[in-house]
């Protein structure tokens, strides 16, 4: 039964996916059809793995991953902002012609 539900969910996602993605869409023209398709398929796969983990009863790993990500996110943002400020302070004199 679980395999049927996972297969049904996957089928529904693929049908919706191929109905929504059309080459004439402005966002697809901007990012590129292959990039948008790859990102969407990756996200679909991630969500299906998470759904399968919950259905099978192995959701502890998924829950732990998100708890760890939320706990460490402020440190990553601080590190990114510090690096960005340092890079900006080095680039600003070069861009203004004073470097």
Secondary structure, DSSP 4 states (H G I P E B T S, - for coil): -HHHHHHHHHHHHHHHHHHH--TT-HHHHHH-HHHHHHHHHHHHHHHHHHHHHHHHT-THHHHHHHHHHHHHHHHHHHHHHHHHHHHHHHHHHHHHT--
